[in-house]
Amino acid sequence: MKRIKSLSLLVLLSVFAWTSMASANDVPLRVATVNMNYLYENYEVTKNAMRSFQSTEERSRERMQEIMDNLRQLEGRAQELSERMENVALSESAREQAREELTQVMQEGQQKQQDMQAVQRDLQGLQMRVREHRQLMMEDIKDVVMEIVEEREITLVFDLSGPTALGIPPVIYSDPSYDITEDVEAILNEML
């Protein structure tokens, strides 16, 4: 609780210090709000990329499931062959044949495990591409926000996307007339 109060106090002091400096320099305080998450999720470039990412992820997960099913079948087959190898009622040649088949099944199982690891690496790479894409798109969105900031001589912009690290909203209330989200969205759509 002390931490929340300290952080809130620090933010308030920073805003007051900034506004008094701005007042001392005769710079009027112009505030705006924007919902960066909304802009990211509704940016057509993002929607297209996310569809592609999701499709790739779905195919990878299907491949992983297929490999796991194959591994279960190989495990069952290996169990059968092990039992045949130990069955003294079978001829030596039948047990040797089971041993050879078991070796092949084990090699196939190792290959399937390597395939599984390759799919897992692909999924990790996909997650990294999603993060990189998000970062690039957020930069594009931020650039448009900054265009509006310069054009309208805005001095302070709050992102309304969600709660802070402490779980509290960054802005408790703001007049909707300060929200530039729709303006940013319109410019982003024009860029397509």
N, C-alpha and C positions, 0 to 999 in steps of 0.2 A: 504494500500500500504506500509505503514511504517512497518507493521507486516511482510509482505512478504520479504521486504528488510532485516529486522532484522533476520528473520529465515534463509534466504539465507546466510547472513553474518556469522551467527553462525555456519552453516554447513560448510562453506568454512574455517572458522577459526579452526574448529574442525579437518577437514581433514588436513589442513596445520600443525597444532600442532602435530597431530598423525604422519604425514609423517616425520616431523623433529625429533620427538622422535625415530621413526623407523630408520631414517638415522643415528642418534646419536648412536644407538645400532647396527648399521650395519645390520639391517634387511631390505631386499629389499621389496618394496611395490609391492604386487601381487594382482591385482584386478580381480574380476569375476562378472558376472551378471547372474541372474536367474529369470525366470518368475514363481513365486510360484503359481499364480492363474492358469496358463496353466497346471502346473504339477498336481494340485489338480483336476481340471476338467477332465483331461485325464488319471488319475490314474484309472486303471480298478476296483480296490476295491471301489473307490468313485462312479464310474459309476453304479456298481451293487447296491450299497447302495441307491443311488439317485433314481434308478428305483423302488426299494422297497418302499422308502419314498413317491415317487410320486403316486404309486399305492395305498398305504394306505391313502394318502391325498385325492385322487380321490374318494375312497370308502366312506370316511368320509363326503366329500362334497355332494356326492349323497345321503347319509343317511340324511344329514341336509336338503337337498332340499325336500326329501320325507316327513320329519317331518313338514317342513313349509307348504307343500301342504296339509297335514293332518290337520294342525292347521287352515288353511284357510277354509277347508271344515267344520271343527268343529265350526268355527266362524259363517259360514253361517247357519249351523244347529241350533246353539244357537239363532241366530236372529229369525229364523222361530218359534222356541219353545217359545221365549219371546213374540212374536206377538200372538201366540195361547193362551198363558197364560192370556193375556190382552183382548182377544176377548170375550166380554160379550155375544155374540151370541152363544158361545159354552156352553155345559153343564158344571156343576161344576166338574164332573168326568173327562171330556175331558181336562179341564184346569189343574186339579190335575195331570193327566197323563203327560201332557206337562211339568209341574213343575218337576216331577220325572225324566223325560228324560233329562231335562235341567241340573239337578244336575249331572246326569251321564256324560253328554257331558262336563260339566265344570270340573269334575274330570279327564276325559280323556284328556282334554286340559291341565290341570296341569301336568299330567303324560308326555304328549308330550313336554311340556316346560322343564321338568326335563331331558327328553331324549336329547333335544337340548343342554342343558347345559353340559350334559355328553359328547356329540360329540365335543362341543367347547373345553372342557378340554382335550379331546383326541388330538385335533388338536394342542393345546398349548404344550402338552407333546411331540408330534411329532416334533414341531419346536425346542424344547429343545434338542431332540435326534439328529436332524440335526446339530445343533450348536456343540454339543458334538462330533459328528462324524467328523465334519470339523476340530475341534481342534485336535482330535487324528490323523487324516490323515495329517494335517499340521506338527504335531510333527514327524511323520514317514518321511515325505518329508524333513523336516529340518535335521533329523538325517543323511539322505543320503547326503544332501548338506554338512554337517559337515564332513562326511567321505571324500568327495572329497577335501574339504578345507584342511584337515590334510594331505591327500595323496599328494596334489600338493603344499602344504605350501602357500596357499592363505591367504592374510592378510586382505582383505576387499571384501565383497560381497554386491552388490546392487540388490534389488528386483525390477524388471521392470514391475510388475503386473499392476500397474495403477498409477493414480495421487496421490499425497500426500493429506493430509487433506486440504491444501490450493488450491487444484485443479491443481497443476503444476506437471509435471513428475519429479520423483526423479533423473533421469539421462536424460540429453538432447540428448546425443549421446554416443554410445559405439561401439567399433569395435566388430563385430559378433564373432570374435575369442575368446573374453573374456566370451562368453555366455556358461554356463555349463548346461543349461536346458536339452538338449538332453542327456547329460551324466547321469544326475540325472534320467531322464525318463527311460533310458536303465537299470539302476540298479534297479529301482522300478519294472520294468517289469520282471526282473530276479528273484525278490523276490516272485513272485506269484506262 
